[in-house]
C-alpha cells in the first residue's frame, strides 16, 4: 500500500455527496424559471401518442362520423319545421285553390312580402300538416342523433385508452430516467420537487390530455362541419358567423401569452411547496425539539401564498376567455336572427333553414368557446409537460462499458491508484490517493467530518466516477465493469436505515431475492434480529409501516444488517452501521461481523474508535488525504492525528475553562 507523501492542502469548502452528511433533501436547486416555448412542448407532448397512431386515425374517423351526423341533425329538423309551418299556413288559406293562385291574389292585393314568403314554401292549401312526412323526419332525426352519440361514445372510449397508455409509457420513461440519473442529480435537486414532477405534473398531463384531446378534435370537426352547412344554407349568414373566428384567435392569443407564464410559475411553486411539506413532515420531530414551528409556518405560508397568487392569476386570466367568447357568440346570434328574419320575409330562405342556421350558429360558437376555455387546461398541462421533459432531458450517468468485463466471483482485492475526485470541478476533495485492500482484510476509515470518508464509499460503489486515477477490483478497472455487476458484489449498511413498507421477512430478503426461509432466519439470527422478532405479534410476518415506526431505531438497524448478512457479498461496507444500537448489542454485532468479514474485503467507516480496534488497517483521513495508516496500536504509538482523535474521545473531555496552553493539539483539553 502506498500513500502520497505531501503536506495536506488547505481544506476546500466541502461539497459532499448525498451520504456525506452536509446536504439535506431541501438543499437543492429551485425550479427553473425559464420555460420552453408552448409550441415545441405541445408538439413533443403529442408525440407521446405516436405509438397509437393507427388508433388515433380510428378516433378521427369516429369523430368525423359523429360530427357529420350531429351536423346533419339541425338541417333535418329544419325540414320538420318547414312541414309544420307549411301545414299551419295551408290551414289559413281556402282549400281548393292552388299555391300559385294564392300568391297571385296576395300580389294583386299589394302584399308582396307575404307573397314572397309563401313562394319559398311548399304547401297545399287546406291540407294541414303532413303527419306521415313529419313522422319520417322525427324518426330520421332520432336515428341520426342516436348513431352520433354511439360514435361519440366509441371515440371517447378509444381515446381514453390511448391517453392512459401514453401516460403509462411516460411514467415508465420517468422511472427509467430516474434510474439512469447520476447520484449528483439527487444531490442537488429537492426531493419534494422531484416527487412533484413525477406525481403531480404527470397526473396533470394525463388529466389535461384526457379532457382536451377529445374536445379539441370534436370542436375542430364541428366548426368545419357546421361552417360547410352554413355556407350551403346561406353564404351571407355564414360570413356574419365567421366574424367570431378572428376575434376568438386574437382574444385567446392575448390571454394565453400572459397566462402561460403564470401556469409555469404555479407548477414550479407547487413543487417548492411540496418540497417544504415533505421536508417538514420527515423532520417534524426536529422541528418540534428546536421550537421552529413558527418559522416553518411562516415559510409555509409564504410558499403557499406564492402558489395561490400564481394559480389565481393563471386561472383568472384564462377564465376570461369563456365569457368573452359567449359575449361574441350572443352578438352573432342576434345578428343572424335579425338578418335571417329579413331573409325569410323576403322569400330568400325558409323558416326551417333559419331555425337550422340559428342552431348551427350555436354549434359554431360553442366549440369556439370550448377551444378558448380549454386554453387554460392546455397551458397548465403543457407547463407540467415542460417540467417533466426537463427531467427527461437531464444528463445521465456515463453508460456502462460495452462490452463489459467481469472478474471471478471470489475476487475481493480492491485498490486505489492515484485517485483524484471532487464533487465540483473547481473544488477538488481527493487528490492522488492510493491504497490497497487485500482479500479478507478489514480497512477502517476514520477522520473528522468532511474528511472524505464517505466519499471513498461513493467511489467504490461508482455512485460517482473518479476524475483521475483508477479503482480496481481483482486487478480490473471498475469502470470497465457494469455498475450492476460491481454492486452485486457489494453489501452496504448505512447509518441511516432504509426499510420499505412490508414484512420483516421481506425486508431481510431484499438483500437476496429468492432466499430460502432457513437462510433468512440464519441471517436474522446472526444479526440478532431473531432475538427480538419473536416478541412481536406476528414475528417475521410483522408488517412495517412506511417509516418502520413500529420498530426502534436500533431494531431497524439490525434488520438492515441482517439484509447485508443474507446478501453474502465479497465487499462489505459499513458506514457507522452500529451507531444506533446499545453497547452490548454492538459488541455482539461486532463479533458477528468478524465472522461475516472472513475472506471478504471490508471497509468500516467509524467515529467510535472502540469499534475498529481489531481492524487490519486503519486509515486516518483529513481533507481528502490519508495522513496516517497502521494498526490501532501503531497509530496510538505514533502520537499523531489518530492519537489526537483517540484522546479526544476517551481521555480528554472538553474543558472550556482550561487554559489554552494546557490543551492538546486541535484545542482539546488534555486534562482529565
VEXLO-157183 format. One record per residue (C-alpha): residue in three letters; y, z, x. Coordinates in steps of 0.02 Angstrom, whole numbers, padded with zeros to 5 digits, always signed. Example, Ala and Ser with C-alpha at 12.3 -4.5 7.8 and 13.67 -1.06 7.14 Angstrom:
BEGIN
ALA-00225+00390+00615/SER-00053+00357+00684/
//
This chain:
BEGIN
UNK+00000+00000+00000/UNK+00173-00038+00064/UNK+00344+00021+00015/UNK+00504-00063+00075/UNK+00594+00050+00196/UNK+00775+00035+00149/UNK+00908+00151+00081/UNK+00916+00169-00107/UNK+01057+00065-00180/UNK+01192+00135-00291/UNK+01117+00159-00461/UNK+01171+00025-00584/UNK+01206+00062-00765/UNK+01034+00064-00844/UNK+00989-00073-00964/UNK+00822-00006-01014/UNK+00694-00087-01123/UNK+00630-00026-01290/UNK+00515+00100-01210/UNK+00640+00156-01081/UNK+00725+00280-01190/UNK+00906+00230-01200/UNK+00913+00113-01345/UNK+00880+00167-01521/UNK+00845+00049-01664/UNK+01029+00036-01704/UNK+01082-00010-01528/UNK+01076-00194-01572/UNK+01189-00340-01596/UNK+01292-00365-01751/UNK+01252-00511-01863/UNK+01337-00669-01808/UNK+01500-00703-01897/UNK+01498-00890-01869/UNK+01386-00984-01989/UNK+01313-01157-01985/UNK+01382-01292-02099/UNK+01322-01291-02278/UNK+01257-01470-02272/UNK+01139-01458-02122/UNK+01074-01289-02178/UNK+01041-01351-02355/UNK+00955-01507-02286/UNK+00845-01400-02174/UNK+00804-01286-02320/UNK+00749-01435-02424/UNK+00644-01489-02275/UNK+00532-01338-02307/UNK+00471-01432-02462/UNK+00414-01586-02364/UNK+00228-01540-02361/UNK+00228-01553-02551/UNK+00318-01721-02557/UNK+00188-01800-02672/UNK+00204-01658-02796/UNK+00393-01671-02787/UNK+00375-01852-02842/UNK+00272-01791-02989/UNK+00409-01664-03028/UNK+00537-01804-03027/UNK+00431-01914-03141/UNK+00403-01771-03264/UNK+00589-01734-03259/UNK+00633-01915-03296/UNK+00512-01918-03444/UNK+00578-01754-03512/UNK+00760-01805-03493/UNK+00730-01979-03564/UNK+00654-01906-03721/UNK+00789-01772-03735/UNK+00925-01903-03715/UNK+00845-02014-03848/UNK+00847-01870-03973/UNK+01033-01874-04021/UNK+01029-02063-04044/UNK+00880-02047-04162/UNK+00964-01903-04253/UNK+01118-02011-04269/UNK+01012-02136-04365/UNK+00959-01996-04482/UNK+01142-01951-04509/UNK+01180-02133-04548/UNK+01039-02135-04677/UNK+01104-01978-04762/UNK+01286-02034-04758/UNK+01241-02210-04819/UNK+01140-02133-04963/UNK+01287-02022-05009/UNK+01407-02170-05007/UNK+01288-02277-05109/UNK+01295-02149-05249/UNK+01485-02161-05252/UNK+01488-02347-05292/UNK+01425-02435-05450/UNK+01243-02487-05449/UNK+01203-02671-05467/UNK+01345-02731-05354/UNK+01315-02793-05180/UNK+01386-02715-05022/UNK+01498-02866-04994/UNK+01567-02857-05171/UNK+01615-02675-05146/UNK+01701-02717-04981/UNK+01795-02864-05060/UNK+01856-02752-05201/UNK+01921-02624-05076/UNK+02013-02758-04978/UNK+02088-02829-05137/UNK+02149-02657-05189/UNK+02231-02629-05018/UNK+02103-02503-04949/UNK+02071-02598-04789/UNK+02024-02443-04690/UNK+01887-02393-04813/UNK+01826-02573-04816/UNK+01812-02573-04625/UNK+01716-02410-04627/UNK+01592-02470-04759/UNK+01568-02635-04669/UNK+01496-02540-04520/UNK+01369-02454-04633/UNK+01203-02513-04704/UNK+01180-02459-04887/UNK+01126-02518-05059/UNK+01248-02470-05199/UNK+01173-02338-05314/UNK+01010-02322-05213/UNK+01042-02147-05145/UNK+00960-02075-04988/UNK+00809-02169-04921/UNK+00691-02020-04905/UNK+00550-02120-04825/UNK+00663-02181-04686/UNK+00736-02005-04665/UNK+00562-01929-04655/UNK+00512-02054-04520/UNK+00667-02012-04419/UNK+00637-01824-04432/UNK+00455-01840-04379/UNK+00505-01952-04235/UNK+00637-01827-04177/UNK+00511-01684-04185/UNK+00386-01784-04081/UNK+00521-01832-03955/UNK+00580-01653-03929/UNK+00402-01586-03926/UNK+00350-01704-03787/UNK+00515-01673-03696/UNK+00477-01486-03696/UNK+00298-01516-03640/UNK+00351-01624-03493/UNK+00487-01497-03450/UNK+00359-01356-03450/UNK+00240-01453-03340/UNK+00381-01493-03220/UNK+00436-01310-03211/UNK+00257-01251-03180/UNK+00228-01380-03044/UNK+00395-01343-02961/UNK+00361-01156-02965/UNK+00202-01185-02864/UNK+00295-01295-02741/UNK+00431-01166-02711/UNK+00311-01020-02694/UNK+00204-01117-02569/UNK+00362-01160-02472/UNK+00411-00976-02467/UNK+00234-00933-02413/UNK+00249-01056-02268/UNK+00422-00989-02224/UNK+00357-00810-02218/UNK+00213-00868-02108/UNK+00338-00955-01993/UNK+00443-00797-01983/UNK+00289-00689-01950/UNK+00226-00807-01815/UNK+00400-00817-01739/UNK+00413-00628-01727/UNK+00252-00625-01627/UNK+00319-00759-01510/UNK+00486-00674-01479/UNK+00510-00582-01315/UNK+00525-00395-01318/UNK+00705-00413-01261/UNK+00748-00483-01433/UNK+00690-00324-01520/UNK+00781-00226-01387/UNK+00949-00298-01438/UNK+00930-00327-01625/UNK+00945-00189-01753/UNK+00780-00151-01836/UNK+00858-00143-02009/UNK+00949-00307-01979/UNK+00785-00392-01934/UNK+00698-00316-02086/UNK+00840-00379-02196/UNK+00815-00557-02135/UNK+00627-00550-02155/UNK+00631-00472-02330/UNK+00799-00484-02421/UNK+00851-00653-02354/UNK+00682-00736-02378/UNK+00671-00666-02555/UNK+00846-00728-02592/UNK+00799-00902-02531/UNK+00647-00904-02645/UNK+00746-00847-02796/UNK+00883-00973-02761/UNK+00763-01119-02745/UNK+00666-01062-02898/UNK+00822-01050-03006/UNK+00918-01201-02942/UNK+00796-01339-02896/UNK+00734-01371-03073/UNK+00908-01355-03145/UNK+00983-01470-03014/UNK+00851-01603-03045/UNK+00863-01591-03234/UNK+01052-01582-03233/UNK+01072-01736-03124/UNK+00946-01834-03226/UNK+01029-01777-03387/UNK+01200-01831-03326/UNK+01133-02004-03280/UNK+01034-02025-03442/UNK+01174-01964-03554/UNK+01301-02072-03464/UNK+01194-02226-03495/UNK+01178-02185-03680/UNK+01364-02151-03697/UNK+01408-02321-03624/UNK+01281-02402-03741/UNK+01363-02318-03892/UNK+01547-02331-03843/UNK+01618-02380-03672/UNK+01788-02311-03723/UNK+01723-02136-03763/UNK+01613-02143-03607/UNK+01767-02170-03497/UNK+01850-02018-03579/UNK+01695-01913-03540/UNK+01695-01972-03359/UNK+01858-01878-03330/UNK+01753-01719-03308/UNK+01662-01783-03153/UNK+01808-01791-03028/UNK+01879-01629-03099/UNK+01709-01544-03077/UNK+01692-01607-02898/UNK+01868-01550-02850/UNK+01852-01377-02926/UNK+01678-01348-02855/UNK+01730-01405-02681/UNK+01885-01294-02679/UNK+01790-01140-02736/UNK+01637-01172-02628/UNK+01743-01190-02471/UNK+01813-01015-02495/UNK+01661-00926-02566/UNK+01535-00987-02435/UNK+01612-00877-02300/UNK+01606-00729-02417/UNK+01421-00757-02457/UNK+01383-00763-02271/UNK+01482-00602-02248/UNK+01391-00525-02396/UNK+01218-00550-02321/UNK+01275-00502-02147/UNK+01350-00341-02216/UNK+01189-00311-02314/UNK+01091-00322-02151/UNK+01206-00194-02069/UNK+01191-00079-02218/UNK+01001-00092-02216/UNK+01002-00051-02031/UNK+01108+00103-02066/UNK+00992+00162-02205/UNK+00835+00130-02100/UNK+00908+00224-01952/UNK+00968+00371-02056/UNK+00806+00390-02154/UNK+00697+00381-01999/UNK+00807+00509-01911/UNK+00857+00616-02060/UNK+00790+00774-01977/UNK+00902+00750-01825/UNK+01050+00711-01937/UNK+01025+00875-02031/UNK+00993+00978-01875/UNK+01157+00923-01795/UNK+01253+00931-01958/UNK+01306+00749-01960/UNK+01283+00719-02146/UNK+01469+00694-02172/UNK+01482+00568-02030/UNK+01330+00474-02095/UNK+01401+00474-02271/UNK+01567+00410-02204/UNK+01485+00269-02106/UNK+01375+00225-02255/UNK+01525+00224-02372/UNK+01621+00106-02255/UNK+01475-00014-02237/UNK+01436-00004-02423/UNK+01618-00045-02458/UNK+01604-00197-02344/UNK+01454-00258-02445/UNK+01549-00226-02607/UNK+01704-00320-02552/UNK+01608-00470-02486/UNK+01494-00475-02639/UNK+01637-00454-02762/UNK+01741-00589-02679/UNK+01596-00711-02671/UNK+01540-00683-02850/UNK+01718-00684-02917/UNK+01763-00849-02835/UNK+01601-00935-02879/UNK+01611-00863-03055/UNK+01772-00959-03084/UNK+01677-01123-03088/UNK+01584-01099-03253/UNK+01735-01054-03362/UNK+01836-01193-03281/UNK+01700-01319-03323/UNK+01688-01253-03501/UNK+01876-01271-03523/UNK+01873-01451-03462/UNK+01721-01487-03572/UNK+01811-01421-03726/UNK+01961-01531-03691/UNK+01847-01682-03676/UNK+01758-01630-03836/UNK+01922-01629-03932/UNK+01971-01798-03862/UNK+01803-01875-03908/UNK+01810-01802-04084/UNK+01984-01873-04115/UNK+01954-02044-04038/UNK+01781-02056-04118/UNK+01851-02017-04288/UNK+01978-02156-04268/UNK+01838-02274-04214/UNK+01738-02233-04371/UNK+01890-02254-04481/UNK+01920-02425-04401/UNK+01741-02475-04433/UNK+01704-02492-04247/UNK+01574-02355-04246/UNK+01456-02275-04370/UNK+01471-02091-04409/UNK+01296-02065-04339/UNK+01349-02139-04173/UNK+01499-02022-04167/UNK+01386-01875-04204/UNK+01266-01932-04067/UNK+01410-01957-03946/UNK+01477-01782-03980/UNK+01304-01714-03941/UNK+01300-01821-03784/UNK+01470-01754-03732/UNK+01398-01579-03742/UNK+01243-01633-03649/UNK+01355-01715-03520/UNK+01473-01569-03488/UNK+01336-01437-03497/UNK+01239-01497-03343/UNK+01402-01521-03250/UNK+01446-01340-03293/UNK+01272-01286-03239/UNK+01292-01378-03074/UNK+01457-01290-03048/UNK+01388-01119-03094/UNK+01240-01145-02977/UNK+01360-01164-02832/UNK+01363-00975-02807/UNK+01173-00967-02807/UNK+01160-01113-02687/UNK+01289-01040-02569/UNK+01204-00870-02572/UNK+01034-00949-02539/UNK+01098-01061-02400/UNK+01188-00914-02320/UNK+01021-00821-02317/UNK+00935-00978-02253/UNK+01057-00987-02108/UNK+01012-00810-02058/UNK+00825-00845-02068/UNK+00845-01009-01972/UNK+00945-00915-01841/UNK+00793-00803-01817/UNK+00675-00953-01811/UNK+00786-01037-01680/UNK+00788-00887-01561/UNK+00722-00918-01386/UNK+00539-00874-01374/UNK+00444-00790-01235/UNK+00383-00904-01099/UNK+00220-00985-01154/UNK+00054-00935-01077/UNK-00011-01037-00933/UNK-00109-01191-00983/UNK-00243-01194-00926/UNK-00250-01005-00912/UNK-00353-00919-00780/UNK-00466-00769-00802/UNK-00534-00633-00691/UNK-00701-00543-00707/UNK-00708-00413-00845/UNK-00734-00274-00718/UNK-00577-00320-00618/UNK-00462-00168-00607/UNK-00365-00190-00444/UNK-00180-00203-00483/UNK-00047-00246-00354/UNK+00143-00271-00348/UNK+00206-00390-00213/UNK+00393-00390-00178/UNK+00432-00374-00363/UNK+00613-00386-00422/UNK+00671-00361-00600/UNK+00822-00322-00707/UNK+00845-00317-00896/UNK+01013-00403-00870/UNK+01034-00539-00737/UNK+01187-00455-00663/UNK+01108-00281-00662/UNK+00951-00276-00554/UNK+00844-00123-00584/UNK+00696-00152-00467/UNK+00716-00241-00302/UNK+00572-00287-00185/UNK+00444-00161-00247/UNK+00267-00167-00176/UNK+00116-00059-00214/UNK-00072-00071-00232/UNK-00184+00020-00355/UNK-00369+00017-00311/UNK-00503+00016-00446/UNK-00542+00191-00508/UNK-00380+00264-00438/UNK-00252+00362-00536/UNK-00072+00322-00497/UNK+00056+00447-00559/UNK+00237+00392-00575/UNK+00373+00523-00578/UNK+00560+00524-00562/UNK+00719+00559-00658/UNK+00760+00473-00821/UNK+00811+00292-00793/UNK+00723+00281-00626/UNK+00617+00133-00684/UNK+00452+00219-00725/UNK+00427+00139-00896/UNK+00493-00025-00828/UNK+00338-00035-00719/UNK+00231-00018-00875/UNK+00332-00155-00961/UNK+00299-00270-00814/UNK+00113-00230-00804/UNK+00092-00270-00989/UNK+00202-00426-00972/UNK+00320-00363-01105/UNK+00443-00433-00978/UNK+00410-00555-00837/UNK+00465-00516-00660/UNK+00619-00604-00590/UNK+00537-00622-00420/UNK+00375-00573-00334/UNK+00200-00561-00406/UNK+00099-00436-00506/UNK-00086-00472-00484/UNK-00244-00411-00570/UNK-00403-00434-00469/UNK-00302-00543-00349/UNK-00243-00659-00489/UNK-00059-00675-00539/UNK-00046-00601-00713/UNK+00071-00743-00762/UNK-00074-00864-00742/UNK-00171-00767-00875/UNK-00139-00765-01061/UNK-00047-00612-01123/UNK-00188-00579-01246/UNK-00317-00579-01105/UNK-00211-00464-00997/UNK-00175-00341-01137/UNK-00354-00341-01199/UNK-00400-00261-01031/UNK-00267-00128-01050/UNK-00263+00033-01151/UNK-00097+00118-01182/UNK-00048+00287-01251/UNK+00137+00316-01276/UNK+00239+00472-01303/UNK+00295+00402-01472/UNK+00142+00391-01581/UNK+00114+00244-01699/UNK-00007+00263-01842/UNK-00017+00149-01993/UNK-00050+00191-02174/UNK-00238+00206-02185/UNK-00381+00324-02147/UNK-00401+00418-01984/UNK-00560+00316-01954/UNK-00464+00153-01974/UNK-00326+00211-01857/UNK-00451+00255-01720/UNK-00547+00092-01747/UNK-00385-00004-01719/UNK-00424+00012-01534/UNK-00582-00094-01554/UNK-00613-00178-01723/UNK-00796-00183-01766/UNK-00839-00022-01676/UNK-00985+00075-01750/UNK-00967+00242-01836/UNK-01055+00326-01689/UNK-00931+00252-01565/UNK-00783+00306-01671/UNK-00847+00484-01682/UNK-00886+00487-01496/UNK-00706+00434-01456/UNK-00637+00560-01580/UNK-00742+00697-01502/UNK-00684+00652-01326/UNK-00502+00661-01384/UNK-00532+00823-01481/UNK-00491+00740-01647/UNK-00661+00791-01712/UNK-00610+00971-01687/UNK-00476+00968-01823/UNK-00528+00821-01931/UNK-00666+00919-02020/UNK-00535+01042-02081/UNK-00452+00901-02181/UNK-00506+00874-02363/UNK-00583+00703-02333/UNK-00624+00714-02147/UNK-00616+00544-02063/UNK-00576+00466-02232/UNK-00414+00563-02246/UNK-00279+00436-02288/UNK-00120+00448-02183/UNK+00045+00406-02264/UNK+00172+00286-02189/UNK+00232+00411-02058/UNK+00070+00512-02047/UNK+00165+00668-02100/UNK+00002+00748-02160/UNK-00042+00773-01975/UNK+00054+00874-01848/UNK+00140+00786-01703/UNK+00004+00844-01584/UNK-00135+00788-01701/UNK-00056+00616-01716/UNK-00052+00605-01527/UNK-00237+00649-01517/UNK-00279+00508-01638/UNK-00187+00383-01527/UNK-00282+00448-01376/UNK-00447+00428-01469/UNK-00394+00249-01506/UNK-00373+00218-01319/UNK-00542+00301-01283/UNK-00626+00182-01405/UNK-00542+00028-01329/UNK-00630+00067-01162/UNK-00500-00028-01057/UNK-00506-00074-00873/UNK-00325-00022-00850/UNK-00260+00136-00932/UNK-00075+00175-00954/UNK-00023+00349-01010/UNK+00162+00370-01043/UNK+00188+00557-01070/UNK+00032+00549-01177/UNK+00007+00738-01188/UNK+00187+00790-01211/UNK+00162+00836-01395/UNK+00007+00945-01380/UNK-00013+01128-01336/UNK-00057+01184-01161/UNK-00241+01222-01197/UNK-00269+01055-01284/UNK-00177+00968-01144/UNK-00298+01043-01018/UNK-00448+00985-01121/UNK-00375+00811-01138/UNK-00340+00803-00953/UNK-00524+00836-00920/UNK-00575+00703-01047/UNK-00454+00580-00970/UNK-00525+00615-00799/UNK-00692+00555-00866/UNK-00609+00407-00950/UNK-00520+00356-00790/UNK-00679+00334-00691/UNK-00694+00156-00625/UNK-00528+00115-00706/UNK-00354+00092-00637/UNK-00241+00220-00720/UNK-00053+00236-00722/UNK+00015+00402-00780/UNK+00200+00425-00815/UNK+00239+00609-00820/UNK+00384+00730-00819/UNK+00272+00883-00821/UNK+00209+00882-00643/UNK+00068+01002-00686/UNK-00022+00857-00771/UNK-00033+00748-00614/UNK-00093+00868-00480/UNK-00260+00778-00468/UNK-00186+00602-00457/UNK-00249+00497-00311/UNK-00072+00440-00276/UNK+00098+00497-00338/UNK+00245+00377-00333/UNK+00419+00452-00339/UNK+00546+00328-00408/UNK+00735+00330-00400/UNK+00848+00186-00452/UNK+00700+00067-00466/UNK+00632+00103-00292/UNK+00482+00202-00233/UNK+00564+00331-00122/UNK+00408+00435-00089/UNK+00222+00419-00110/UNK+00072+00527-00073/UNK-00039+00661-00148/UNK+00029+00817-00231/UNK+00004+00923-00076/UNK+00075+00792+00042/UNK+00232+00769-00059/UNK+00262+00956-00075/UNK+00245+00973+00113/UNK+00369+00832+00142/UNK+00510+00932+00058/UNK+00587+00775-00014/UNK+00627+00708-00187/UNK+00459+00764-00260/UNK+00482+00941-00194/UNK+00654+00948-00274/UNK+00580+00894-00441/UNK+00440+01021-00423/UNK+00556+01165-00377/UNK+00674+01121-00521/UNK+00527+01126-00642/UNK+00431+01278-00582/UNK+00526+01384-00457/UNK+00710+01366-00494/UNK+00779+01396-00668/UNK+00958+01335-00683/UNK+01088+01471-00648/UNK+01261+01409-00694/UNK+01339+01567-00621/UNK+01262+01538-00449/UNK+01373+01492-00304/UNK+01359+01305-00268/UNK+01319+01343-00088/UNK+01164+01435-00141/UNK+01096+01286-00240/UNK+00967+01165-00175/UNK+00981+00978-00171/UNK+01038+00899-00332/UNK+01140+01052-00384/UNK+00989+01154-00442/UNK+00995+01338-00402/UNK+00860+01392-00280/UNK+00873+01574-00327/UNK+00736+01647-00435/
//
